[in-house]
Amino acid sequence: MQIIVTPNDIIQRCLWDKYKRFCLYDKDESEIKTMIDSNKPISLNENDAYVIGLLKVIETDNFIHRFNDDVFEFLQIKSSIIKDDLYISKYAINKFVTSYYDKFPIHYKPELNYKKGLDELIEYIKSVEDKIDNLETITIKNRDKLFVYFMSKDIKKTLKT
């Protein structure tokens, strides 16, 4: 099966970082910029669409909702059970939140409703980063190494639902 999409379709579904990583790995930045600017339809095979997650998302301009869903999914996958509680690595969650900006390339020029959603998302992510920085950390020693964690439930509390 072939799926026809435009670069904007991929970006608006918050999948650009995965598409760039798995499908555009052999392209340089100027080719990628041209692709985004021209916004011409591209053909994805079913495997590529599955890998980047296109088959499981719907289009919305509510990027905050997408971000929250992605954080909840990340917490479900990456949290560790320590002493009967769920913890998430401080490094992992910080990297996930800050790398969320990569889903929207610099060259992307959104339509008005998506621009508003994107501006709200950027402001929201900054507030979440600030809240996370103020959370209490738990340091656990394992095999002579210190690991810093947050409680997963505290991360969930930083998100507005």
N, C-alpha and C positions, 0 to 999 in steps of 0.2 A: 504494500500500500504506500502511496506517496501522499504527503501532506503538504499543501501549499500555504506558506505563511510569509509575512514580511518581517523585517527586523523589528519594526515597531510592535508587531503582535507578540514577539518573543519578549521584548523589553517590558511591555505593559503587563505581562504575566509574571514579572520578576524572575525571569529565567535566563537573562543575558549572560550572567557569569558562568553558568553551566554550559550554555551554548558555545560561548567563546572558548571555554576550557576543552570541551569534547569535540567540537565540530570545526572550530576556526584555529586550531593549534598551529597550523602551517601558514597562517596569514600574518602579514605584518600590520602595524598600526594604521598605515595609510590606506591599505586595502579595506580594513575594517571600517575606518571613517567613511570611505566612499560608499561602502555597503549601507551604512546607517543613513547617510545623507540622501542616497538615491531611493532607499526604501522599496526596492524592487522585490517582487515575489521570489521566494526561494523554495526549493523543494526539499523536504526532509523525508527520509525513509522512516518507517515505523520504529526501527530500533533506535535511531537518533532521537526521535520524538519521545520515546520511552525513557531513554537515559537522561535527557535534560528535564524530564518531568512534565512535558507539555500535555500528556494524556490525562493528567490528574488535576489540572487547574482550570479555572474559568476566568474570564476577563472581568476585571473590576477596577474602578479608579480609587477604591478604598485601600490604598497601599498599607495603611496602618493595620488593618485587619489581616492582610497577607503577612506582614511582618510578625504580628502576634502569633498567627498560625505556625509560621516557620520556627519561631522561638519555642513554642510548645512542642513541636515535633522534634526539634533539636534536643530539648530537655528529656523527652521520652527516650531518645536513642542514646544520648551521651551521659546521662546521670548514672552515678554509681551508688550502690547501697553500702553504707558504712554505718555500723552500729544501729541498724534498723531505721535509718533515715536516708533520704535521697540527697546526694551532693553533686554539684557540677564544678568542674575545674574552673578556677578563676581565669586562667589563660584561655581555655576553650570558649567560654561564653563571651569574654571580651573580644576575642578574635572573630567570633561569629557575628556579633553585633556591629563591630566596626567594618567588617567586610561586606555588610549588607549594601553599602553604598555602591559596590561593584556591579550590582544588578542593573544599574542605570549608568551607561557609559557617558563620558564627558560630551560626546558628539550628539547625544540624543536631544532632539528638540520636540518636546511633547506638545500635544494639543492642549487647549485651555483647561479642560476638566482634569486631564492627567497632570498638567503642570501644578494645578492647585493641590491635587493629591500627593504629588511628589514633594512639594514645598512643605506640606503638613507632615509628611513622613520624615523628612530631614530634621525638622524641629522636634518631632516626637523621639527619634532615635537619639538626638542629643540629650533630651531630658532623661531617657532611659539610661544612657551612659552615665550621666551625673548621679542618678539614683543608685546604679550598680556600684559606682565608686564609693558610695557612702555606706554600703552594706557591710555587715560584720563578716569577717572571714574566719575560717576554721583551718588551722594548720595541722596537718597529719604527717607524722614521720613514718616512712616505710622504707626499709632497707637502707638506712643512712641517708635518705633523701627527704627533703621537706616538700610537701605538696600543699598548695593553698586552694581551698574550696569555698564555695558559697552553698548555702542550703538551697536546693532547687525551688522550694516553696517561696523563698524570699525573692528569687528572680521572678517568679510568676506574679508576686505582689507588686513588682515595679511596673507591670504592664497594665494599661487601662483596657478593660474589656467591655 
